[in-house]
């Protein structure tokens, strides 16, 4: 049964995406973390320990509830249990939504509506978008696609696979939500400002640990997928090896550098956050200027990488089971 679990979740994501609704598992995880933050901050003076406790409780509660729900429903019906498990994994994936957002930005740019393109870009990046040029919009979009290839798709699929191997279908669902809880904590608290510098440090470190293996696997998967996109597989791998350490994150550099190499672009440079200009190290060679079509190419590379990952996981599960 676990052989079809992950492929079913990916197919559903490709078909309907990830609609926003109040009881979405990821939204509930984020709300849980925020609910726990204030009382634990007030209870514990050491903000690093407070952050550790919030992270541990959030991950534990989210994973435990997922197990209780799936295990209970499996006792009623194997089919319903399978459907619920697929739902949890599907909810942890964000491939279709990233492609959908990038397609919207692409359409606005081709219509020469830079205002709407900037607005669309603001939905997927944390940088300032109000005064972005067309080139900056394209760069921000493509960089976001590259970064989210790991934490939006490859990592949740990887942990679903690990869960399936050791604990069956319920394990696949639980590990997918466990990873999504880790990633949501980083998104919620992993900032380096005064408010979260200490409190969010543990959340950021846990996210780094969980993304360590998926990020490095992404270099291989992206490089292979580049072949099917008509892009440079050799440069994707070469630039990924050469430039990944230029990134501030110990993990994001792998997928971003691989995308830069495959597309023949140079990521990084001056980027504005909260009205402050930050000079990010360069990833890739400046073989050509950013073009609107690069958004489509990057989206296809994300799509093909997701397909390849799903295929390999399915084959591995089939051979193991």
C-alpha positions, 0 to 999 in steps of 0.5 A: 500500500505504501508503494502508491502512497507518495505517488498519489499525494504528488498526483493530487498536488499536481491536479489541484495544488494546495488551496488555502483554508483555515484547517490546513495542517500546515496552518494549524501547525503554525498557529500551534507554534504561535499559541505556545510562543507567548506563554513559554516566553513569559515562563522561561527567561532563557529565550534559547531554552524557551525556543527549544521547548516551543519547537519540541512541543510543536513537533511532538504534538503535530506528529502525535496527532497525525499518528492518532488520526491515521491509526484510528482511521486505519482501524475503521477502514484500510482504504480510509486510512490510506486516503487520510495518509495521502492527504497528510503527505499531499498537504506537506507538498507545495510544488503546484502552488510554486509553479502557479505563483510563478506562472502568474508573475510570468503572465504579468511580465509578458503583459508588461504590468510590472506593478502586478508582477511585483505584487505577485513576487511579494507572495513568494519572497521575503525581500522588498518588491515595491521598487523592483525592476523587471530583471529583479522580479525575474531573479527573485522568482527564479531564486525562490523556485530554486530554494523551494525545490528542497523544502517545498517538495524534495524534503517532505517526499524524502521524509515520507519515504523514510517513514514508509520504510520504517513504519509503513503508511502511517509512518509516511504521513507522520514523517511528512508532517514532522518535517513540515512542522520543522520547516514551519517553525523555521518560517515562523521563528528563524529570523535574525532580528532582536525578537527572534535571534535567540528564541528562533535559533533552535528552530533554525538549527533543527531545520538545517539538520533536517534539510541536510540530506535532501539538499545534497540529494537535490544537487543530483536530482536537479542535475539529472532533471536538467537533461529532460528540460533541455538545460545544462546538466553538467553545469548544474552539477559543476556550479552546485559543487563549486558555489553552494558554500557561497550561500548564507544557508548551509543547505539552500546553496545546493539547489540554488547553485544547481538551478543557476548552473542549469539556467546559465544565470548568476544568482545573488547580488544586491537584494533589499530586505526591510529597506536595507540593501544586502549584498548576497554572494554570487552563485553561478556564472553570468552567461546571460541576462535574466529573461522572462522565459527563465521563469518558465524554464525554472518551473519546468525544472522544478516539475521534472525534479519532483517527477524524478524524485517521485519515480525513484521513491516509488521504485525503491518502495516497490523493490523494498516491499 
